[in-house]
Amino acid sequence: MNAIFLACVVGGLVGLGVFALVRALMPGRRSAVSTVAQIDAMRAASPSAGSVGAAPAEGFRGRLGQRIAAFYLQQGWELRSLRADLAVLDRSWEGFLATKIMLAAAGVVFGPFLFAVAWEIGFGANPVIPVWLALICGGVFFLLPDLEVRRDAADKRKDLRRVIGAYLDLVSMNLAGGRGLPEALMAAAEVSDGWALMRIRNALTDARITGTSQWVALGRLGDELGVEELQDLSVTLGLVADDGAKVRESLASRAETMRHRELAEIEGSAGEKSQSMLVAQLLLCAGFLVFLIFPAAMRVFQV
């Protein structure tokens, strides 16, 4: 009875997995954004779309990443937050997808290998276990790059917000010195060669070349990197760009707000660390008390 029930459960799960796989491989309903992005990608890849065209992918990893990216685009899977995290880390979308697939394949191989090791030491005799280990390890390995990217992007966004606060102060000082808003934005971005100011400076330079207003370029950069402060700054500068006094006041107040927020985050992080240290000290004291009481308690119970 147990064997029949187990066979039915395994058959149902396998059928559900096959259905999910077929459903995922079927072309889904794409959004307008994904359709426009696919058209732009086809234009960029076409030799007649420009003087040089897109550079072909080199190596197996590059070709695999491009095929997976094309499949994601066909399905309409945009994953904007993940793309923003990769943009903050300056990593390519195709390389990230290729890494996920290759790690998943390694996990599928690692699962049965782990079962083989357990089999050799005499643990486990069910032939269904290698399949489950392969699926579980493949899924875990597939999600590991997402966790790494989100962690690293969160740390880098903290640095970017800290730089933005100092950048706003520099822009305000340049405005007080008599410079116009475009010159002040560019001059403040040229004081350092750090990665954050480099991204801002490149966005401002591209805006100057294309004839776009610089605050619009900052808003696009904030949308690309997933930084709300740059998006809010773009809206604010667009509203008060013609009034220098209002611009200085707005930038100064925004920089002060960002500093207060950063200080609050630092204080909260310090409070969490102090609480964790207190818990560790309490556990250490409890262990020491057990160490002291244990011999006396053993003597009492032996008597």
Residue, then its C-alpha position, 0 to 999 in steps of 0.5 A: m500500500n505504501a509503495i503504491f501511494l509513493a508511486c502515485v505521488v512520484g508520478g503526479l509530481v513528475g507529471l506536474g513538472v513536465f506540464a510546468l516545463v512545457r508551459a514555460l517553454m511555450p511562447g507567452r503573451r509579451s508586453a509592449v515593453s518587451t516587444v519594443a525591446q526585442i525590436d531594438a535588439m534586432r536593430a542593434a544586431s543587424p549589420s545595416a543598423g549602424s556603422v559597426g553593429a553589435a559585437p558577436a558573443e565570444g565563447f560558449r558562455g556568451r552564446l549561451g547567455q544570448r540565447i537565454a536572454a532571447f528566451y526571456l525576452q520571448q516569454g516577456w520576463e523583464l525582471r526589472s529589479l534584478r536588471a537594476d541590481l546588475a546595472v549597479l554592479d556593472r554586470s551583463w544580463e547575458g553573462f548573469l543568465a549563463t552563470k545561473i544555467m551553468l550552476a544549475a547544471a552543476g547542481v543537477v550533477f552534484g545531487p546524484f554524486l552526493f547520493a552516490v557518496a551516501w550510498e557508498i557509506g550505507f545510507g539510503a537505498n531508494p532510487v527516487i532520492p537521486v532525482w530529488l537531490a538533482l532537482i533540489c541542488g539544481g534549484v538551489f544552485f540556480l538561485l545562488p547568483d540572485l542572492e549574491v547579486r541582491r546582496d552586493a547591489a544593496d551594499k553598493r547602493k548604500d555607497l551610492r546614496r552616500v555619494i549622492g548626498a555629498y554630490l548635492d552639497l557640491v552642486s549647491m556650493n557651485l550654484a552659490g559660486g555663480r555657476g549655472l545649473p548644467e555647469a554646476l552639475m558637471a563640475a560637481a561630478e568631476v571632483s573624483d574618479g569614484w565609480a558613483l561619480m563616474r556613472i553620474r558624469n557619464a550620464l551628464t556627458d551623454a545628455r550633453i551630446t544627445g541634447t537632453s536636459q541633464w536632470v532628465a538624464l539623472g532620472r534615467l540613471g536613477d531608473e536604471l540603477g533603481v535609486e529613488e533619490l536620483q529619480d526624485l532629484s530629477v523631478t525636483l530639478g525639472l520643477v525649479a530649474d529656472d530659479g537658482a535660489k530655489v534650486r540651492e534650497s532644494l538641493a541643500s534640504r535634500a542633502e540634509t535629509m539624506r544625511h539624517r537618513e544615513l545617520a538613522e540607518i547607522e544608528g539602527s545597525a549599531g543597535e542591532k549589533s549591540q543587541s546581538m552582542l548582548v545575546a552572545q554575552l548572555l549565552l556565554c554567562a548561561g554556559f558558564l553557570v551550567f559549567l559551575i552548577f553541573p558538578a554539584a548537581m551530579r553529586v546531589f543526584q548521585v546521593 
